[in-house]
Amino acid sequence: MRVSRSRSLAEWLAYVQTVHPRSIEMGLDRVHQVLDSLNISALEYTLITVAGTNGKGSSVGLLEAILVETGYRVGAFTSPHLVHYAERIRVQRLPASESELCRAFAMIEMARGNVPLTYFEFNTLAALLIFRVQNLDVAVMEVGMGGRLDAVNAVDADVGLITNIGIDHVKWLGSDRRQIALEKAGIMRPARPVVVVDPDPPPSLIKHAHEVDARLCLLDQQFGYQVNDGVWDWWGPQQRQYRALPKPRLVGPWQVRNAAGVVMVLECLSRRLGVSDKAICEGLRSVSVPGRFQVIPGGPEIILDVAHNLEAVMAMSDQLQHMERRDRTIAVCAMLSDKPVQQIAAMLAGLIDRWYVAPIEDSRGVSGEDIHYGVVRGLGAGSEDIVIQCASVTAAFEQARSRAGPDDRIVVFGSFHTVGDIIKRLKLPST
């Protein structure tokens, strides 16, 4: 079949956002129809699916690093991207090429007929097409939203991983952890293992696992970990243990918990994909996931964190409080419209000395006026003088940097868009 490659990647990306009338439309029917047309059914590689509220990207990065260190050929699919679209689809930790992406989009366009795919559905199908011709041993795919009705769930994973379960995307997933857990549990499959890293999973998740006869692996029950003097130990089924593992290169105490879940996933696959102690250690040391409490030393110190919901901001706040104090902590913040701006500001009220807020150039972004209002409301009376509204994220960052002293700290957070703009501004790597 001859496939047209006349569109550039930028043109394809602009086009695929117009195919479905809504930017987000949950459901698997459309993806299944096009998968059938593309003749993508049984996968020829091992598939790991990662769902959860926070920690998904870090867990994918950890799995990717360890498996590549072992010598396997590894594909990874994540979202959203920070700077370049190609970050979403990687093979051997390298982004897909523009020609690969354009060819995949052209094939999907030919196969879909009148099926109105969403942007994310195009993304997922493109990853599966690219993976099909890459002779992979294993692919790691991150769920975009929820699990049950997310496009990634159209293919059956050999192992599922569910990270923490928090309140986010309430319009689509529900307003409490019980409902959200059920959506995440949708990635479970009969007789296949699912690793749950959340230390307190809602009963609805456990009940669903029993109903579908999934092999449930719970933190502190089927596996666990213990931190000791800069290293950590892991234990699992049948007295399996790893001693004195290095902490992940990623910042934050929660990353050891993510790594513990990743090691359990690898144990579940040990008969199919053997992994050595050395590869685990090297993967933990080499993993890189930009924008996850990424510290850039200097005067001022800069921290980039994609934290965008209450649980993630709480973790960011805890980490900041355990760091060496600086003269002032200055926030650069922009968020999407479904985020609890006022609650987040209130959570950080005693930690941030000055705020520079801005709109995001996205249809779902909070306007400059609304984020300014939300932060001021969250901080309380008398806070107007410390909240400065700026025209853009980069303008907010430059204002913050020009007014910061060498002993200050600038924290950029609120969304992938926010952090991505500053990674691009500072010319930092985004993969």
C-alpha positions in Angstrom: 0.0 0.0 0.0 1.4 3.4 -1.0 1.4 5.9 1.8 1.5 9.7 1.2 4.3 11.5 3.1 3.5 15.0 1.8 2.6 16.6 5.1 5.3 17.7 7.5 5.1 16.7 11.2 3.9 20.1 12.1 1.1 19.9 9.5 0.1 16.4 10.7 0.0 17.6 14.3 -2.2 20.5 13.4 -4.4 18.3 11.3 -5.0 15.5 13.9 -6.3 18.0 16.4 -9.1 18.8 14.1 -10.4 15.3 13.3 -12.5 14.8 16.4 -14.8 17.7 17.5 -13.6 17.3 21.2 -10.0 17.3 22.4 -10.8 14.6 25.0 -13.4 11.8 24.3 -13.0 8.7 26.3 -13.8 5.3 24.9 -12.2 2.3 23.1 -14.5 1.6 20.2 -12.8 4.1 17.8 -9.3 2.7 18.6 -10.4 -0.9 18.2 -11.9 -0.2 14.8 -8.7 1.4 13.5 -6.5 -1.3 15.1 -8.5 -3.9 13.1 -8.0 -1.9 9.9 -4.3 -1.6 10.6 -4.1 -5.3 11.4 -2.6 -4.7 14.8 -3.9 -7.5 17.1 -1.5 -9.8 18.9 1.7 -8.0 19.9 5.1 -9.6 19.1 6.7 -8.1 22.2 6.1 -7.9 25.9 3.9 -5.0 26.9 3.8 -3.2 30.3 1.1 -0.6 30.8 1.5 2.1 33.5 -1.5 3.9 35.0 -1.9 6.2 38.0 -2.2 9.8 39.0 1.4 10.8 39.7 4.6 8.9 39.2 3.7 7.4 35.8 6.4 9.1 33.8 9.1 8.4 36.4 8.1 4.7 36.5 8.2 4.4 32.7 11.6 6.1 32.7 12.9 3.6 35.4 11.6 0.6 33.5 13.1 1.9 30.2 16.5 2.6 31.8 16.8 -0.8 33.5 15.6 -2.8 30.5 17.9 -1.0 28.1 20.8 -1.5 30.5 20.0 -5.2 30.4 20.4 -5.3 26.6 16.8 -5.5 25.5 15.3 -3.4 22.7 12.8 -1.2 24.4 10.0 1.1 23.2 8.3 3.7 25.4 5.2 5.8 25.0 4.5 8.7 27.3 2.4 11.9 27.4 2.3 14.8 27.3 5.6 16.0 25.9 7.7 18.9 27.3 9.1 20.5 24.2 9.1 18.2 21.1 6.2 15.9 20.2 8.6 13.1 19.3 9.5 12.7 23.0 6.2 10.8 23.4 7.4 7.8 21.3 10.9 6.4 21.9 12.9 3.4 21.0 16.1 2.7 22.9 15.5 6.0 24.8 15.7 8.0 21.5 12.7 9.9 20.1 11.0 8.7 17.0 12.1 10.5 13.8 9.9 12.9 11.9 9.7 10.6 8.9 8.6 7.7 11.2 5.9 9.8 12.8 4.6 11.2 9.4 4.5 7.7 7.9 2.5 6.4 11.0 0.0 9.3 10.8 -0.5 8.8 7.1 -1.2 5.1 7.6 -3.7 5.9 10.4 -5.4 8.4 8.2 -5.8 5.9 5.4 -7.0 3.2 7.8 -9.5 5.2 9.9 -12.1 5.9 7.1 -14.8 8.0 8.8 -13.8 7.1 12.4 -13.2 10.5 14.2 -10.1 9.8 16.3 -8.9 12.2 19.0 -5.4 13.6 19.1 -4.4 11.1 21.9 -5.8 8.2 19.9 -3.7 9.2 16.9 -0.7 9.3 19.3 -1.3 5.9 20.7 -1.9 4.3 17.3 1.3 5.9 15.9 3.3 4.4 18.8 1.9 1.0 18.1 2.7 1.3 14.4 6.3 2.4 15.1 6.8 -0.3 17.7 5.5 -2.9 15.2 8.5 -2.5 12.8 11.2 -1.9 15.5 11.8 -5.5 16.5 11.2 -4.8 20.1 11.6 -7.1 23.0 9.4 -5.0 25.3 7.3 -1.8 25.2 6.3 0.4 28.2 3.1 2.4 27.6 1.8 5.2 29.9 -1.9 5.6 30.2 -2.9 9.2 29.3 -6.0 9.5 31.6 -7.6 7.0 33.8 -7.2 3.5 32.4 -10.5 1.8 31.6 -11.4 4.0 28.6 -8.0 5.3 27.7 -6.7 4.4 24.2 -3.7 2.6 25.6 -6.1 0.1 27.2 -7.1 -1.1 23.7 -4.2 -3.5 23.8 -3.7 -6.2 26.5 -0.7 -5.7 28.7 1.3 -8.6 30.0 1.8 -6.7 33.3 0.1 -3.6 34.6 1.5 -1.1 37.0 -0.6 1.4 39.0 1.2 4.2 40.7 -0.4 6.4 43.3 -4.1 7.3 43.1 -5.1 10.9 43.7 -7.7 13.4 42.7 -7.3 14.7 39.2 -9.3 15.0 35.9 -12.5 14.9 38.0 -14.6 15.8 35.0 -13.8 12.5 33.3 -12.7 10.2 36.1 -14.9 11.1 39.1 -14.4 13.2 42.2 -13.1 10.7 44.8 -10.4 8.0 45.0 -13.0 5.2 44.9 -14.2 6.2 41.5 -10.8 7.1 40.2 -9.3 3.8 41.4 -11.9 1.9 39.4 -10.9 3.8 36.2 -7.2 2.9 36.9 -8.2 -0.7 37.6 -9.5 -0.9 34.0 -6.0 -1.9 32.9 -6.2 -5.2 34.8 -6.5 -8.5 32.8 -7.5 -12.0 33.9 -4.7 -14.1 35.2 -2.1 -11.4 34.5 -0.2 -9.5 37.2 -0.9 -5.9 38.2 1.5 -4.2 40.6 0.0 -1.5 42.8 2.4 1.1 44.3 -0.2 3.2 46.1 0.4 2.5 49.8 -3.4 2.8 50.6 -5.3 1.5 47.5 -9.1 2.1 47.7 -11.1 -1.1 48.3 -12.8 -0.6 44.9 -9.5 -1.3 43.2 -8.9 -4.5 45.2 -12.5 -5.7 44.7 -12.2 -5.2 40.9 -8.9 -7.2 40.8 -10.7 -10.1 42.5 -13.7 -9.8 40.1 -11.5 -10.0 37.0 -9.2 -12.6 38.5 -6.1 -10.4 38.1 -2.9 -11.4 40.0 -2.7 -8.5 42.5 0.7 -7.5 43.8 0.3 -4.9 46.6 3.0 -2.7 48.2 3.8 -4.0 51.7 2.0 -7.3 51.1 3.5 -9.0 48.0 6.6 -6.7 47.9 8.1 -3.9 49.8 11.3 -1.9 50.5 13.4 -0.4 53.3 15.6 2.7 53.0 19.0 2.5 54.8 21.7 5.1 54.9 21.6 6.2 51.3 20.7 2.8 49.8 17.6 0.7 49.9 16.6 -3.0 50.1 13.8 -4.6 48.2 11.9 -7.8 49.0 9.3 -9.7 47.1 7.6 -13.1 46.6 9.3 -16.4 47.5 11.9 -14.6 49.7 13.3 -12.8 46.6 15.5 -9.8 47.7 17.8 -7.1 46.4 20.2 -5.6 48.9 21.9 -2.1 49.0 20.3 -0.8 45.7 21.3 2.8 44.8 18.6 5.4 45.1 17.2 6.5 41.7 18.9 9.4 40.1 15.5 11.2 40.2 14.9 13.6 43.1 12.4 12.9 45.9 11.9 10.2 48.5 8.8 9.0 46.6 11.1 7.8 43.7 12.3 4.9 45.8 8.6 3.8 46.1 8.2 4.1 42.3 11.4 2.1 41.9 10.1 -0.6 44.2 7.1 -1.0 42.0 9.2 -1.2 38.9 11.4 -4.0 40.4 8.2 -5.9 41.2 7.1 -5.5 37.6 10.4 -6.9 36.4 10.0 -9.8 38.9 6.6 -10.6 37.4 8.3 -10.9 34.0 11.5 -12.7 35.2 10.8 -15.9 33.3 10.4 -14.0 30.1 12.8 -11.0 30.5 15.6 -11.8 32.9 17.2 -8.7 34.5 20.5 -8.8 36.5 21.2 -7.0 39.7 23.8 -5.0 37.9 21.3 -3.8 35.3 18.9 -2.7 38.0 21.7 -0.7 39.7 22.9 0.9 36.4 19.3 1.8 35.4 18.6 3.4 38.7 21.8 5.5 38.4 21.3 6.4 34.7 17.5 7.2 34.6 16.6 10.7 33.4 13.1 12.1 33.3 13.3 15.9 32.9 10.8 18.1 34.7 10.4 15.9 37.8 11.8 18.1 40.6 14.7 18.8 38.3 17.2 20.9 40.2 19.4 23.3 38.2 22.2 24.6 40.5 23.2 28.3 40.3 22.5 31.7 41.6 19.5 31.6 41.8 18.9 27.9 42.0 16.1 26.8 39.6 13.7 23.9 40.2 11.5 22.5 37.4 8.5 20.3 38.4 5.5 19.3 36.3 3.4 19.0 39.6 -0.1 20.0 38.6 -2.5 18.4 41.2 -2.8 18.5 45.0 -0.9 15.3 45.7 2.0 16.2 43.4 2.2 19.8 44.8 2.2 18.4 48.3 5.1 16.1 47.4 6.9 19.1 45.9 6.3 21.2 49.0 7.6 18.4 51.3 10.8 18.2 49.2 11.3 21.9 49.2 11.0 22.0 53.0 13.7 19.4 53.4 16.2 21.3 51.2 18.8 23.8 52.3 17.1 27.1 52.9 17.5 30.0 50.5 16.8 33.7 51.1 13.6 33.6 49.1 11.5 31.0 47.2 9.9 32.5 44.1 7.2 30.7 42.1 6.6 30.8 38.4 3.2 29.1 37.9 0.8 28.5 35.1 -1.9 25.8 35.1 -4.7 24.2 33.0 -8.3 25.0 33.7 -9.3 21.8 35.5 -6.7 22.3 38.3 -7.5 23.5 41.9 -5.5 26.8 41.7 -6.8 28.2 44.9 -6.2 25.1 47.0 -2.7 24.7 45.6 -1.8 28.3 46.4 -3.1 27.8 50.0 -1.0 24.7 50.4 2.1 26.7 49.4 1.2 29.9 51.3 4.0 29.7 53.9 6.6 28.5 51.5 6.5 30.9 48.5 7.6 34.5 49.1 6.6 35.8 45.7 4.5 34.6 42.7 4.8 35.2 39.0 1.7 33.8 37.3 0.8 33.5 33.7 -1.6 32.0 31.2 -0.8 28.9 29.2 -1.1 29.1 25.4 -3.5 26.2 25.2 -7.3 26.0 24.9 -7.5 24.4 28.3 -5.2 26.9 30.0 -6.2 29.2 32.9 -6.3 32.8 31.8 -3.9 35.2 33.4 -6.7 37.0 35.2 -8.1 33.7 36.6 -4.8 32.3 37.8 -4.0 35.6 39.5 -7.4 35.7 41.2 -7.1 32.0 42.2 -3.6 32.4 43.8 -4.6 35.6 45.6 -7.7 33.9 46.9 -5.7 31.0 48.1 -3.1 33.1 49.8 -5.6 35.3 51.6 -6.0 39.0 52.3 -3.0 41.2 51.7 -1.4 39.0 49.2 -2.0 41.1 46.1 1.4 42.7 46.3 3.3 39.4 46.1 1.3 38.0 43.1 2.4 39.4 39.8 0.5 38.6 36.6 2.6 38.2 33.5 1.8 37.9 29.8 3.4 34.5 29.3 5.3 31.7 31.1 8.6 32.9 29.7 7.9 36.5 30.6 7.1 35.4 34.1 10.3 33.4 34.3 12.4 36.2 33.1 10.8 38.7 35.5 11.4 36.2 38.4 15.0 35.6 37.3 15.8 39.4 36.9 14.5 40.1 40.4 16.0 37.1 42.1 19.2 37.2 44.1 22.0 34.7 43.9 20.8 33.0 47.1 17.2 32.8 46.0 15.3 29.8 44.6 12.9 29.9 41.6 10.4 27.0 41.4 8.7 26.6 38.0 5.6 24.3 38.3 2.0 23.8 37.3 1.9 21.8 34.1 4.0 20.2 31.4 3.4 23.3 29.3 4.9 25.5 32.0 8.0 23.5 32.6 8.4 22.7 28.8 8.5 26.5 28.0 11.4 27.0 30.5 13.3 23.9 29.4 13.1 25.3 25.9 14.1 28.8 27.2 17.1 27.4 29.0 18.0 25.1 26.1 18.0 22.0 28.4 17.5 18.4 27.1 13.8 17.3 27.2 14.4 13.6 27.1 
